[in-house]
Structures are given as structure tokens and as C-alpha cells.
Amino acid sequence: MRFLVVFCLFFSPVSYSQTWQLVTEPFPPFLIDNVEQPGWLTEIVVAALATQNIQTELEYTSWVRAVKLAQKNKRTAVLGAYHTKQRANEFYYSRPLATTYTGLFKRQRDSIMFDGSMRSLQPYSISKGEGYAVSEEFENTPDLAVTTTKDLITSLRLLQNGRVDLVAGTKEVAKYWLQHSSELNAVAVVYLKPDLAFQHMHLIFHRSNAQAKANLVLFEQGLEQVLNNGKIEKILTNYHFSEQFIQQYTLFLSQQP
């Protein structure tokens, strides 16, 4: 279990009225378990909460454990969740905070016949992280040969070692692991088109928490403040995003319900 207290990295000391304990799984490049560079989405969330006098502690763990901690009201919220019908019955969702794609990875040398349909995946063994949302269609196709691991990087290791035919997961995160993990060979594994789904990342609050709705309102108010005070542009610039991306992202964030 690791806790990363990130607010002190970006803000001057102020008097905080409360502390929120957020939990997630390492989800680079958005959420990085690294004190010096914790990920641009991490910094935006922390900055938004700081405007509401909220101190942030962020714990990185497995995705399944992160969700369970929130379900038991042992953490304030889960960061980085995709929307599913089942989760929406349990959690309140923030506005979308970032966009990703989910899809399939294969070994470079293998010939995989995938036309975008779930039927074309039936001959293959597929690995994904436990509790991960890939796509509604993928999750609701019972005759696929899907096994789970603790996280995406473990599934990619299985793929590279020939233990499975495919890995299902988030394209941007898998590509990050392939480029930055010494245990993986970025050349040996490739992304398979077409994408399975387009996803949004959210901060989610369990409905059983009496403060969940109020907390969601505080967070949304904080987002409006960092949209208006230039903090988001500064964070994204520090992560070397282009001016065009920064403009598109701030517009996207401001237009979400």
C-alpha cells in the first residue's frame, strides 16, 4: 500500500479545512505513481480541490481494491473510473476529466483476424485487468475466452511471453507501459485496430456516503475555478502539451455537464 501526498508539491502552505483520501490504480500518463511527476490529470484534480481548501492524499493500489475501499466508505472517491451501467448504480460521477480509447494488443509476429466484431475474437485467449471496463459489448459477450490479472502491465507480460493471444485494455496506458517498462518490448507488441470503445475518465463518489453529493459539488466548483484562473494551462504546459491540445482540452472540460 502506497500513499502519495501530492498537494504540497504544487501549492504554497495554506490552512486546509479537510482532507480527502482518493484512491486509484497507476494509470500513466494520466495518473503516475511518482512524486516528482505524478501525472497531469492528478495535478489538475489536486489543484481543483485546493481551491476548495481541501487537502489531497492519493493512494495507488489495484483497481479492484480501489473500488472496494470506496464502496466501504474507507476512501473519499476513486479517481480515473470509466462509466459503466453497474458502476452508475453505485457511484455519483464527476464530469468527464479526460478521454481514452480501449482496445486490443497482440504480438507483432502473430496473425490475428479481428474485424471489430466480438464474434471474430472467439478463437483467441484474451487477458485483461480484474475489474477493468473495456466496452459494454465486450463485457456482455459471455463466450469470449477472457482471463483476468491484477493489472494491465501483468497482462502485457503474459502476452509477450506467449501465454495469451490478446490483451484488452486502455490504449494510451498500455503504450506508456510498453515504452517505459524494462520488462516489456515495445517492438514486439502492437495495437490492433479498430478500437473497442471511446472512454471518459471520472472522479466517482459512492452513493452510500452521506457527503457524496456535497463532495461532488465541491469538486465541480474547484474545476470551474482552475478553468478560470489559468492553473490548468500551466499544468499542461509543464507536461509539454501543445498549445492546440491545451485549448482543446480546456474547451472540452468547460463544456462537459
C-alpha positions, 0 to 999 in steps of 0.5 A: 500500500502506497500513499502519495501526498501530492498537494504540497508539491504544487501549492504554497502552505495554506490552512486546509479545512479537510482532507480527502483520501482518493484512491486509484490504480497507476494509470500513466500518463494520466495518473503516475505513481511518482512524486516528482511527476505524478501525472497531469490529470492528478495535478489538475484534480489536486489543484481543483480541490485546493481551491476548495481548501481541501487537502489531497492524499492519493493512494495507488493500489489495484483497481479492484481494491480501489473500488472496494475501499470506496464502496466501504466508505474507507476512501473519499472517491476513486479517481480515473473510473470509466462509466459503466451501467453497474458502476452508475448504480453505485457511484455519483460521477464527476464530469468527464476529466479526460478521454481514452480509447480501449482496445486490443494488443497482440504480438507483432509476429502473430496473425490475428483476424479481428474485424471489430466484431466480438464474434471474430475474437472467439478463437483467441485467449484474451487477458485483461485487468480484474475489474477493468471496463473495456466496452459494454459489448465486450463485457456482455459477450459471455463466450469470449475466452477472457482471463483476468490479472491484477493489472494491465502491465501483468497482462502485457507480460503474459502476452509477450511471453506467449501465454495469451493471444490478446490483451484488452485494455486502455490504449494510451496506458498500455503504450506508456507501459510498453515504452517505459517498462524494462520488462516489456518490448515495445517492438514486439507488441502492437495495437490492433485496430479498430478500437473497442470503445471511446472512454471518459475518465471520472472522479466517482463518489459512492452513493452510500456516503452521506457527503457524496453529493456535497463532495461532488459539488465541491469538486465541480466548483474547484474545476470551474475555478482552475478553468478560470484562473489559468492553473490548468494551462500551466499544468499542461504546459509543464507536461509539454502539451501543445498549445492546440491540445491545451485549448482543446482540452480546456474547451472540452472540460468547460463544456462537459455537464 
